Amino acid sequence: MWNTDAIAPLGDAADGLLRLAVSIAHGRPVDLRGTLPGLGHAHASAVVTATVRASGLAR
C-alpha cells in the first residue's frame, strides 16, 4: 500500500487529490469531509469522474 506521506510536499489540493486517488486504487480510507472542500473545480471534477469509473457506472 502507498504511503502518501513519503512523497515530496504538495499543495493542499494536489495532496488531497493524491490521497483520494490512492483511496480509490487501493481501498485506503480517506476523510472525504476533510479532503473534498480543499479541491478546486478541476480536481473535484476529476474525483467525480474517477469515482464513477471505479464504480463501474461509466459508459
C-alpha positions in Angstrom: 0.0 0.0 0.0 1.2 3.5 -0.7 2.5 5.8 1.9 1.5 9.2 0.6 3.4 10.9 3.5 6.7 9.8 1.8 6.0 11.9 -1.3 7.5 15.3 -1.7 5.4 18.1 -0.1 2.4 19.0 -2.3 -0.1 21.8 -2.2 -3.3 21.1 -0.3 -5.4 20.4 -3.5 -2.7 18.2 -5.1 -2.2 16.3 -1.8 -6.0 15.8 -1.4 -6.3 14.6 -5.0 -3.4 12.1 -4.5 -5.0 10.8 -1.2 -8.3 10.3 -3.0 -6.6 8.5 -5.9 -4.8 6.1 -3.6 -8.0 5.5 -1.7 -9.8 4.5 -4.9 -6.9 2.4 -6.2 -6.0 0.6 -3.0 -9.0 0.8 -0.8 -7.2 3.1 1.7 -9.8 5.1 3.7 -9.8 8.8 3.3 -11.8 11.5 5.1 -14.0 13.0 2.4 -15.3 15.7 4.6 -11.8 16.9 5.3 -10.4 16.4 1.8 -13.1 17.5 -0.7 -13.5 21.1 0.4 -9.9 21.9 -0.4 -10.2 20.9 -4.0 -10.7 23.3 -6.8 -13.3 22.8 -9.6 -10.9 20.8 -11.9 -9.7 18.5 -9.1 -13.3 18.0 -7.8 -14.4 17.1 -11.4 -11.6 14.6 -11.7 -12.6 13.0 -8.4 -16.2 12.6 -9.6 -15.1 11.1 -12.9 -12.7 8.7 -11.1 -15.5 7.7 -8.7 -17.9 6.9 -11.5 -15.3 4.9 -13.4 -14.3 3.0 -10.3 -17.9 2.1 -9.5 -18.4 0.6 -13.0 -21.0 3.2 -14.0 -19.0 4.8 -16.7 -20.4 4.5 -20.2 
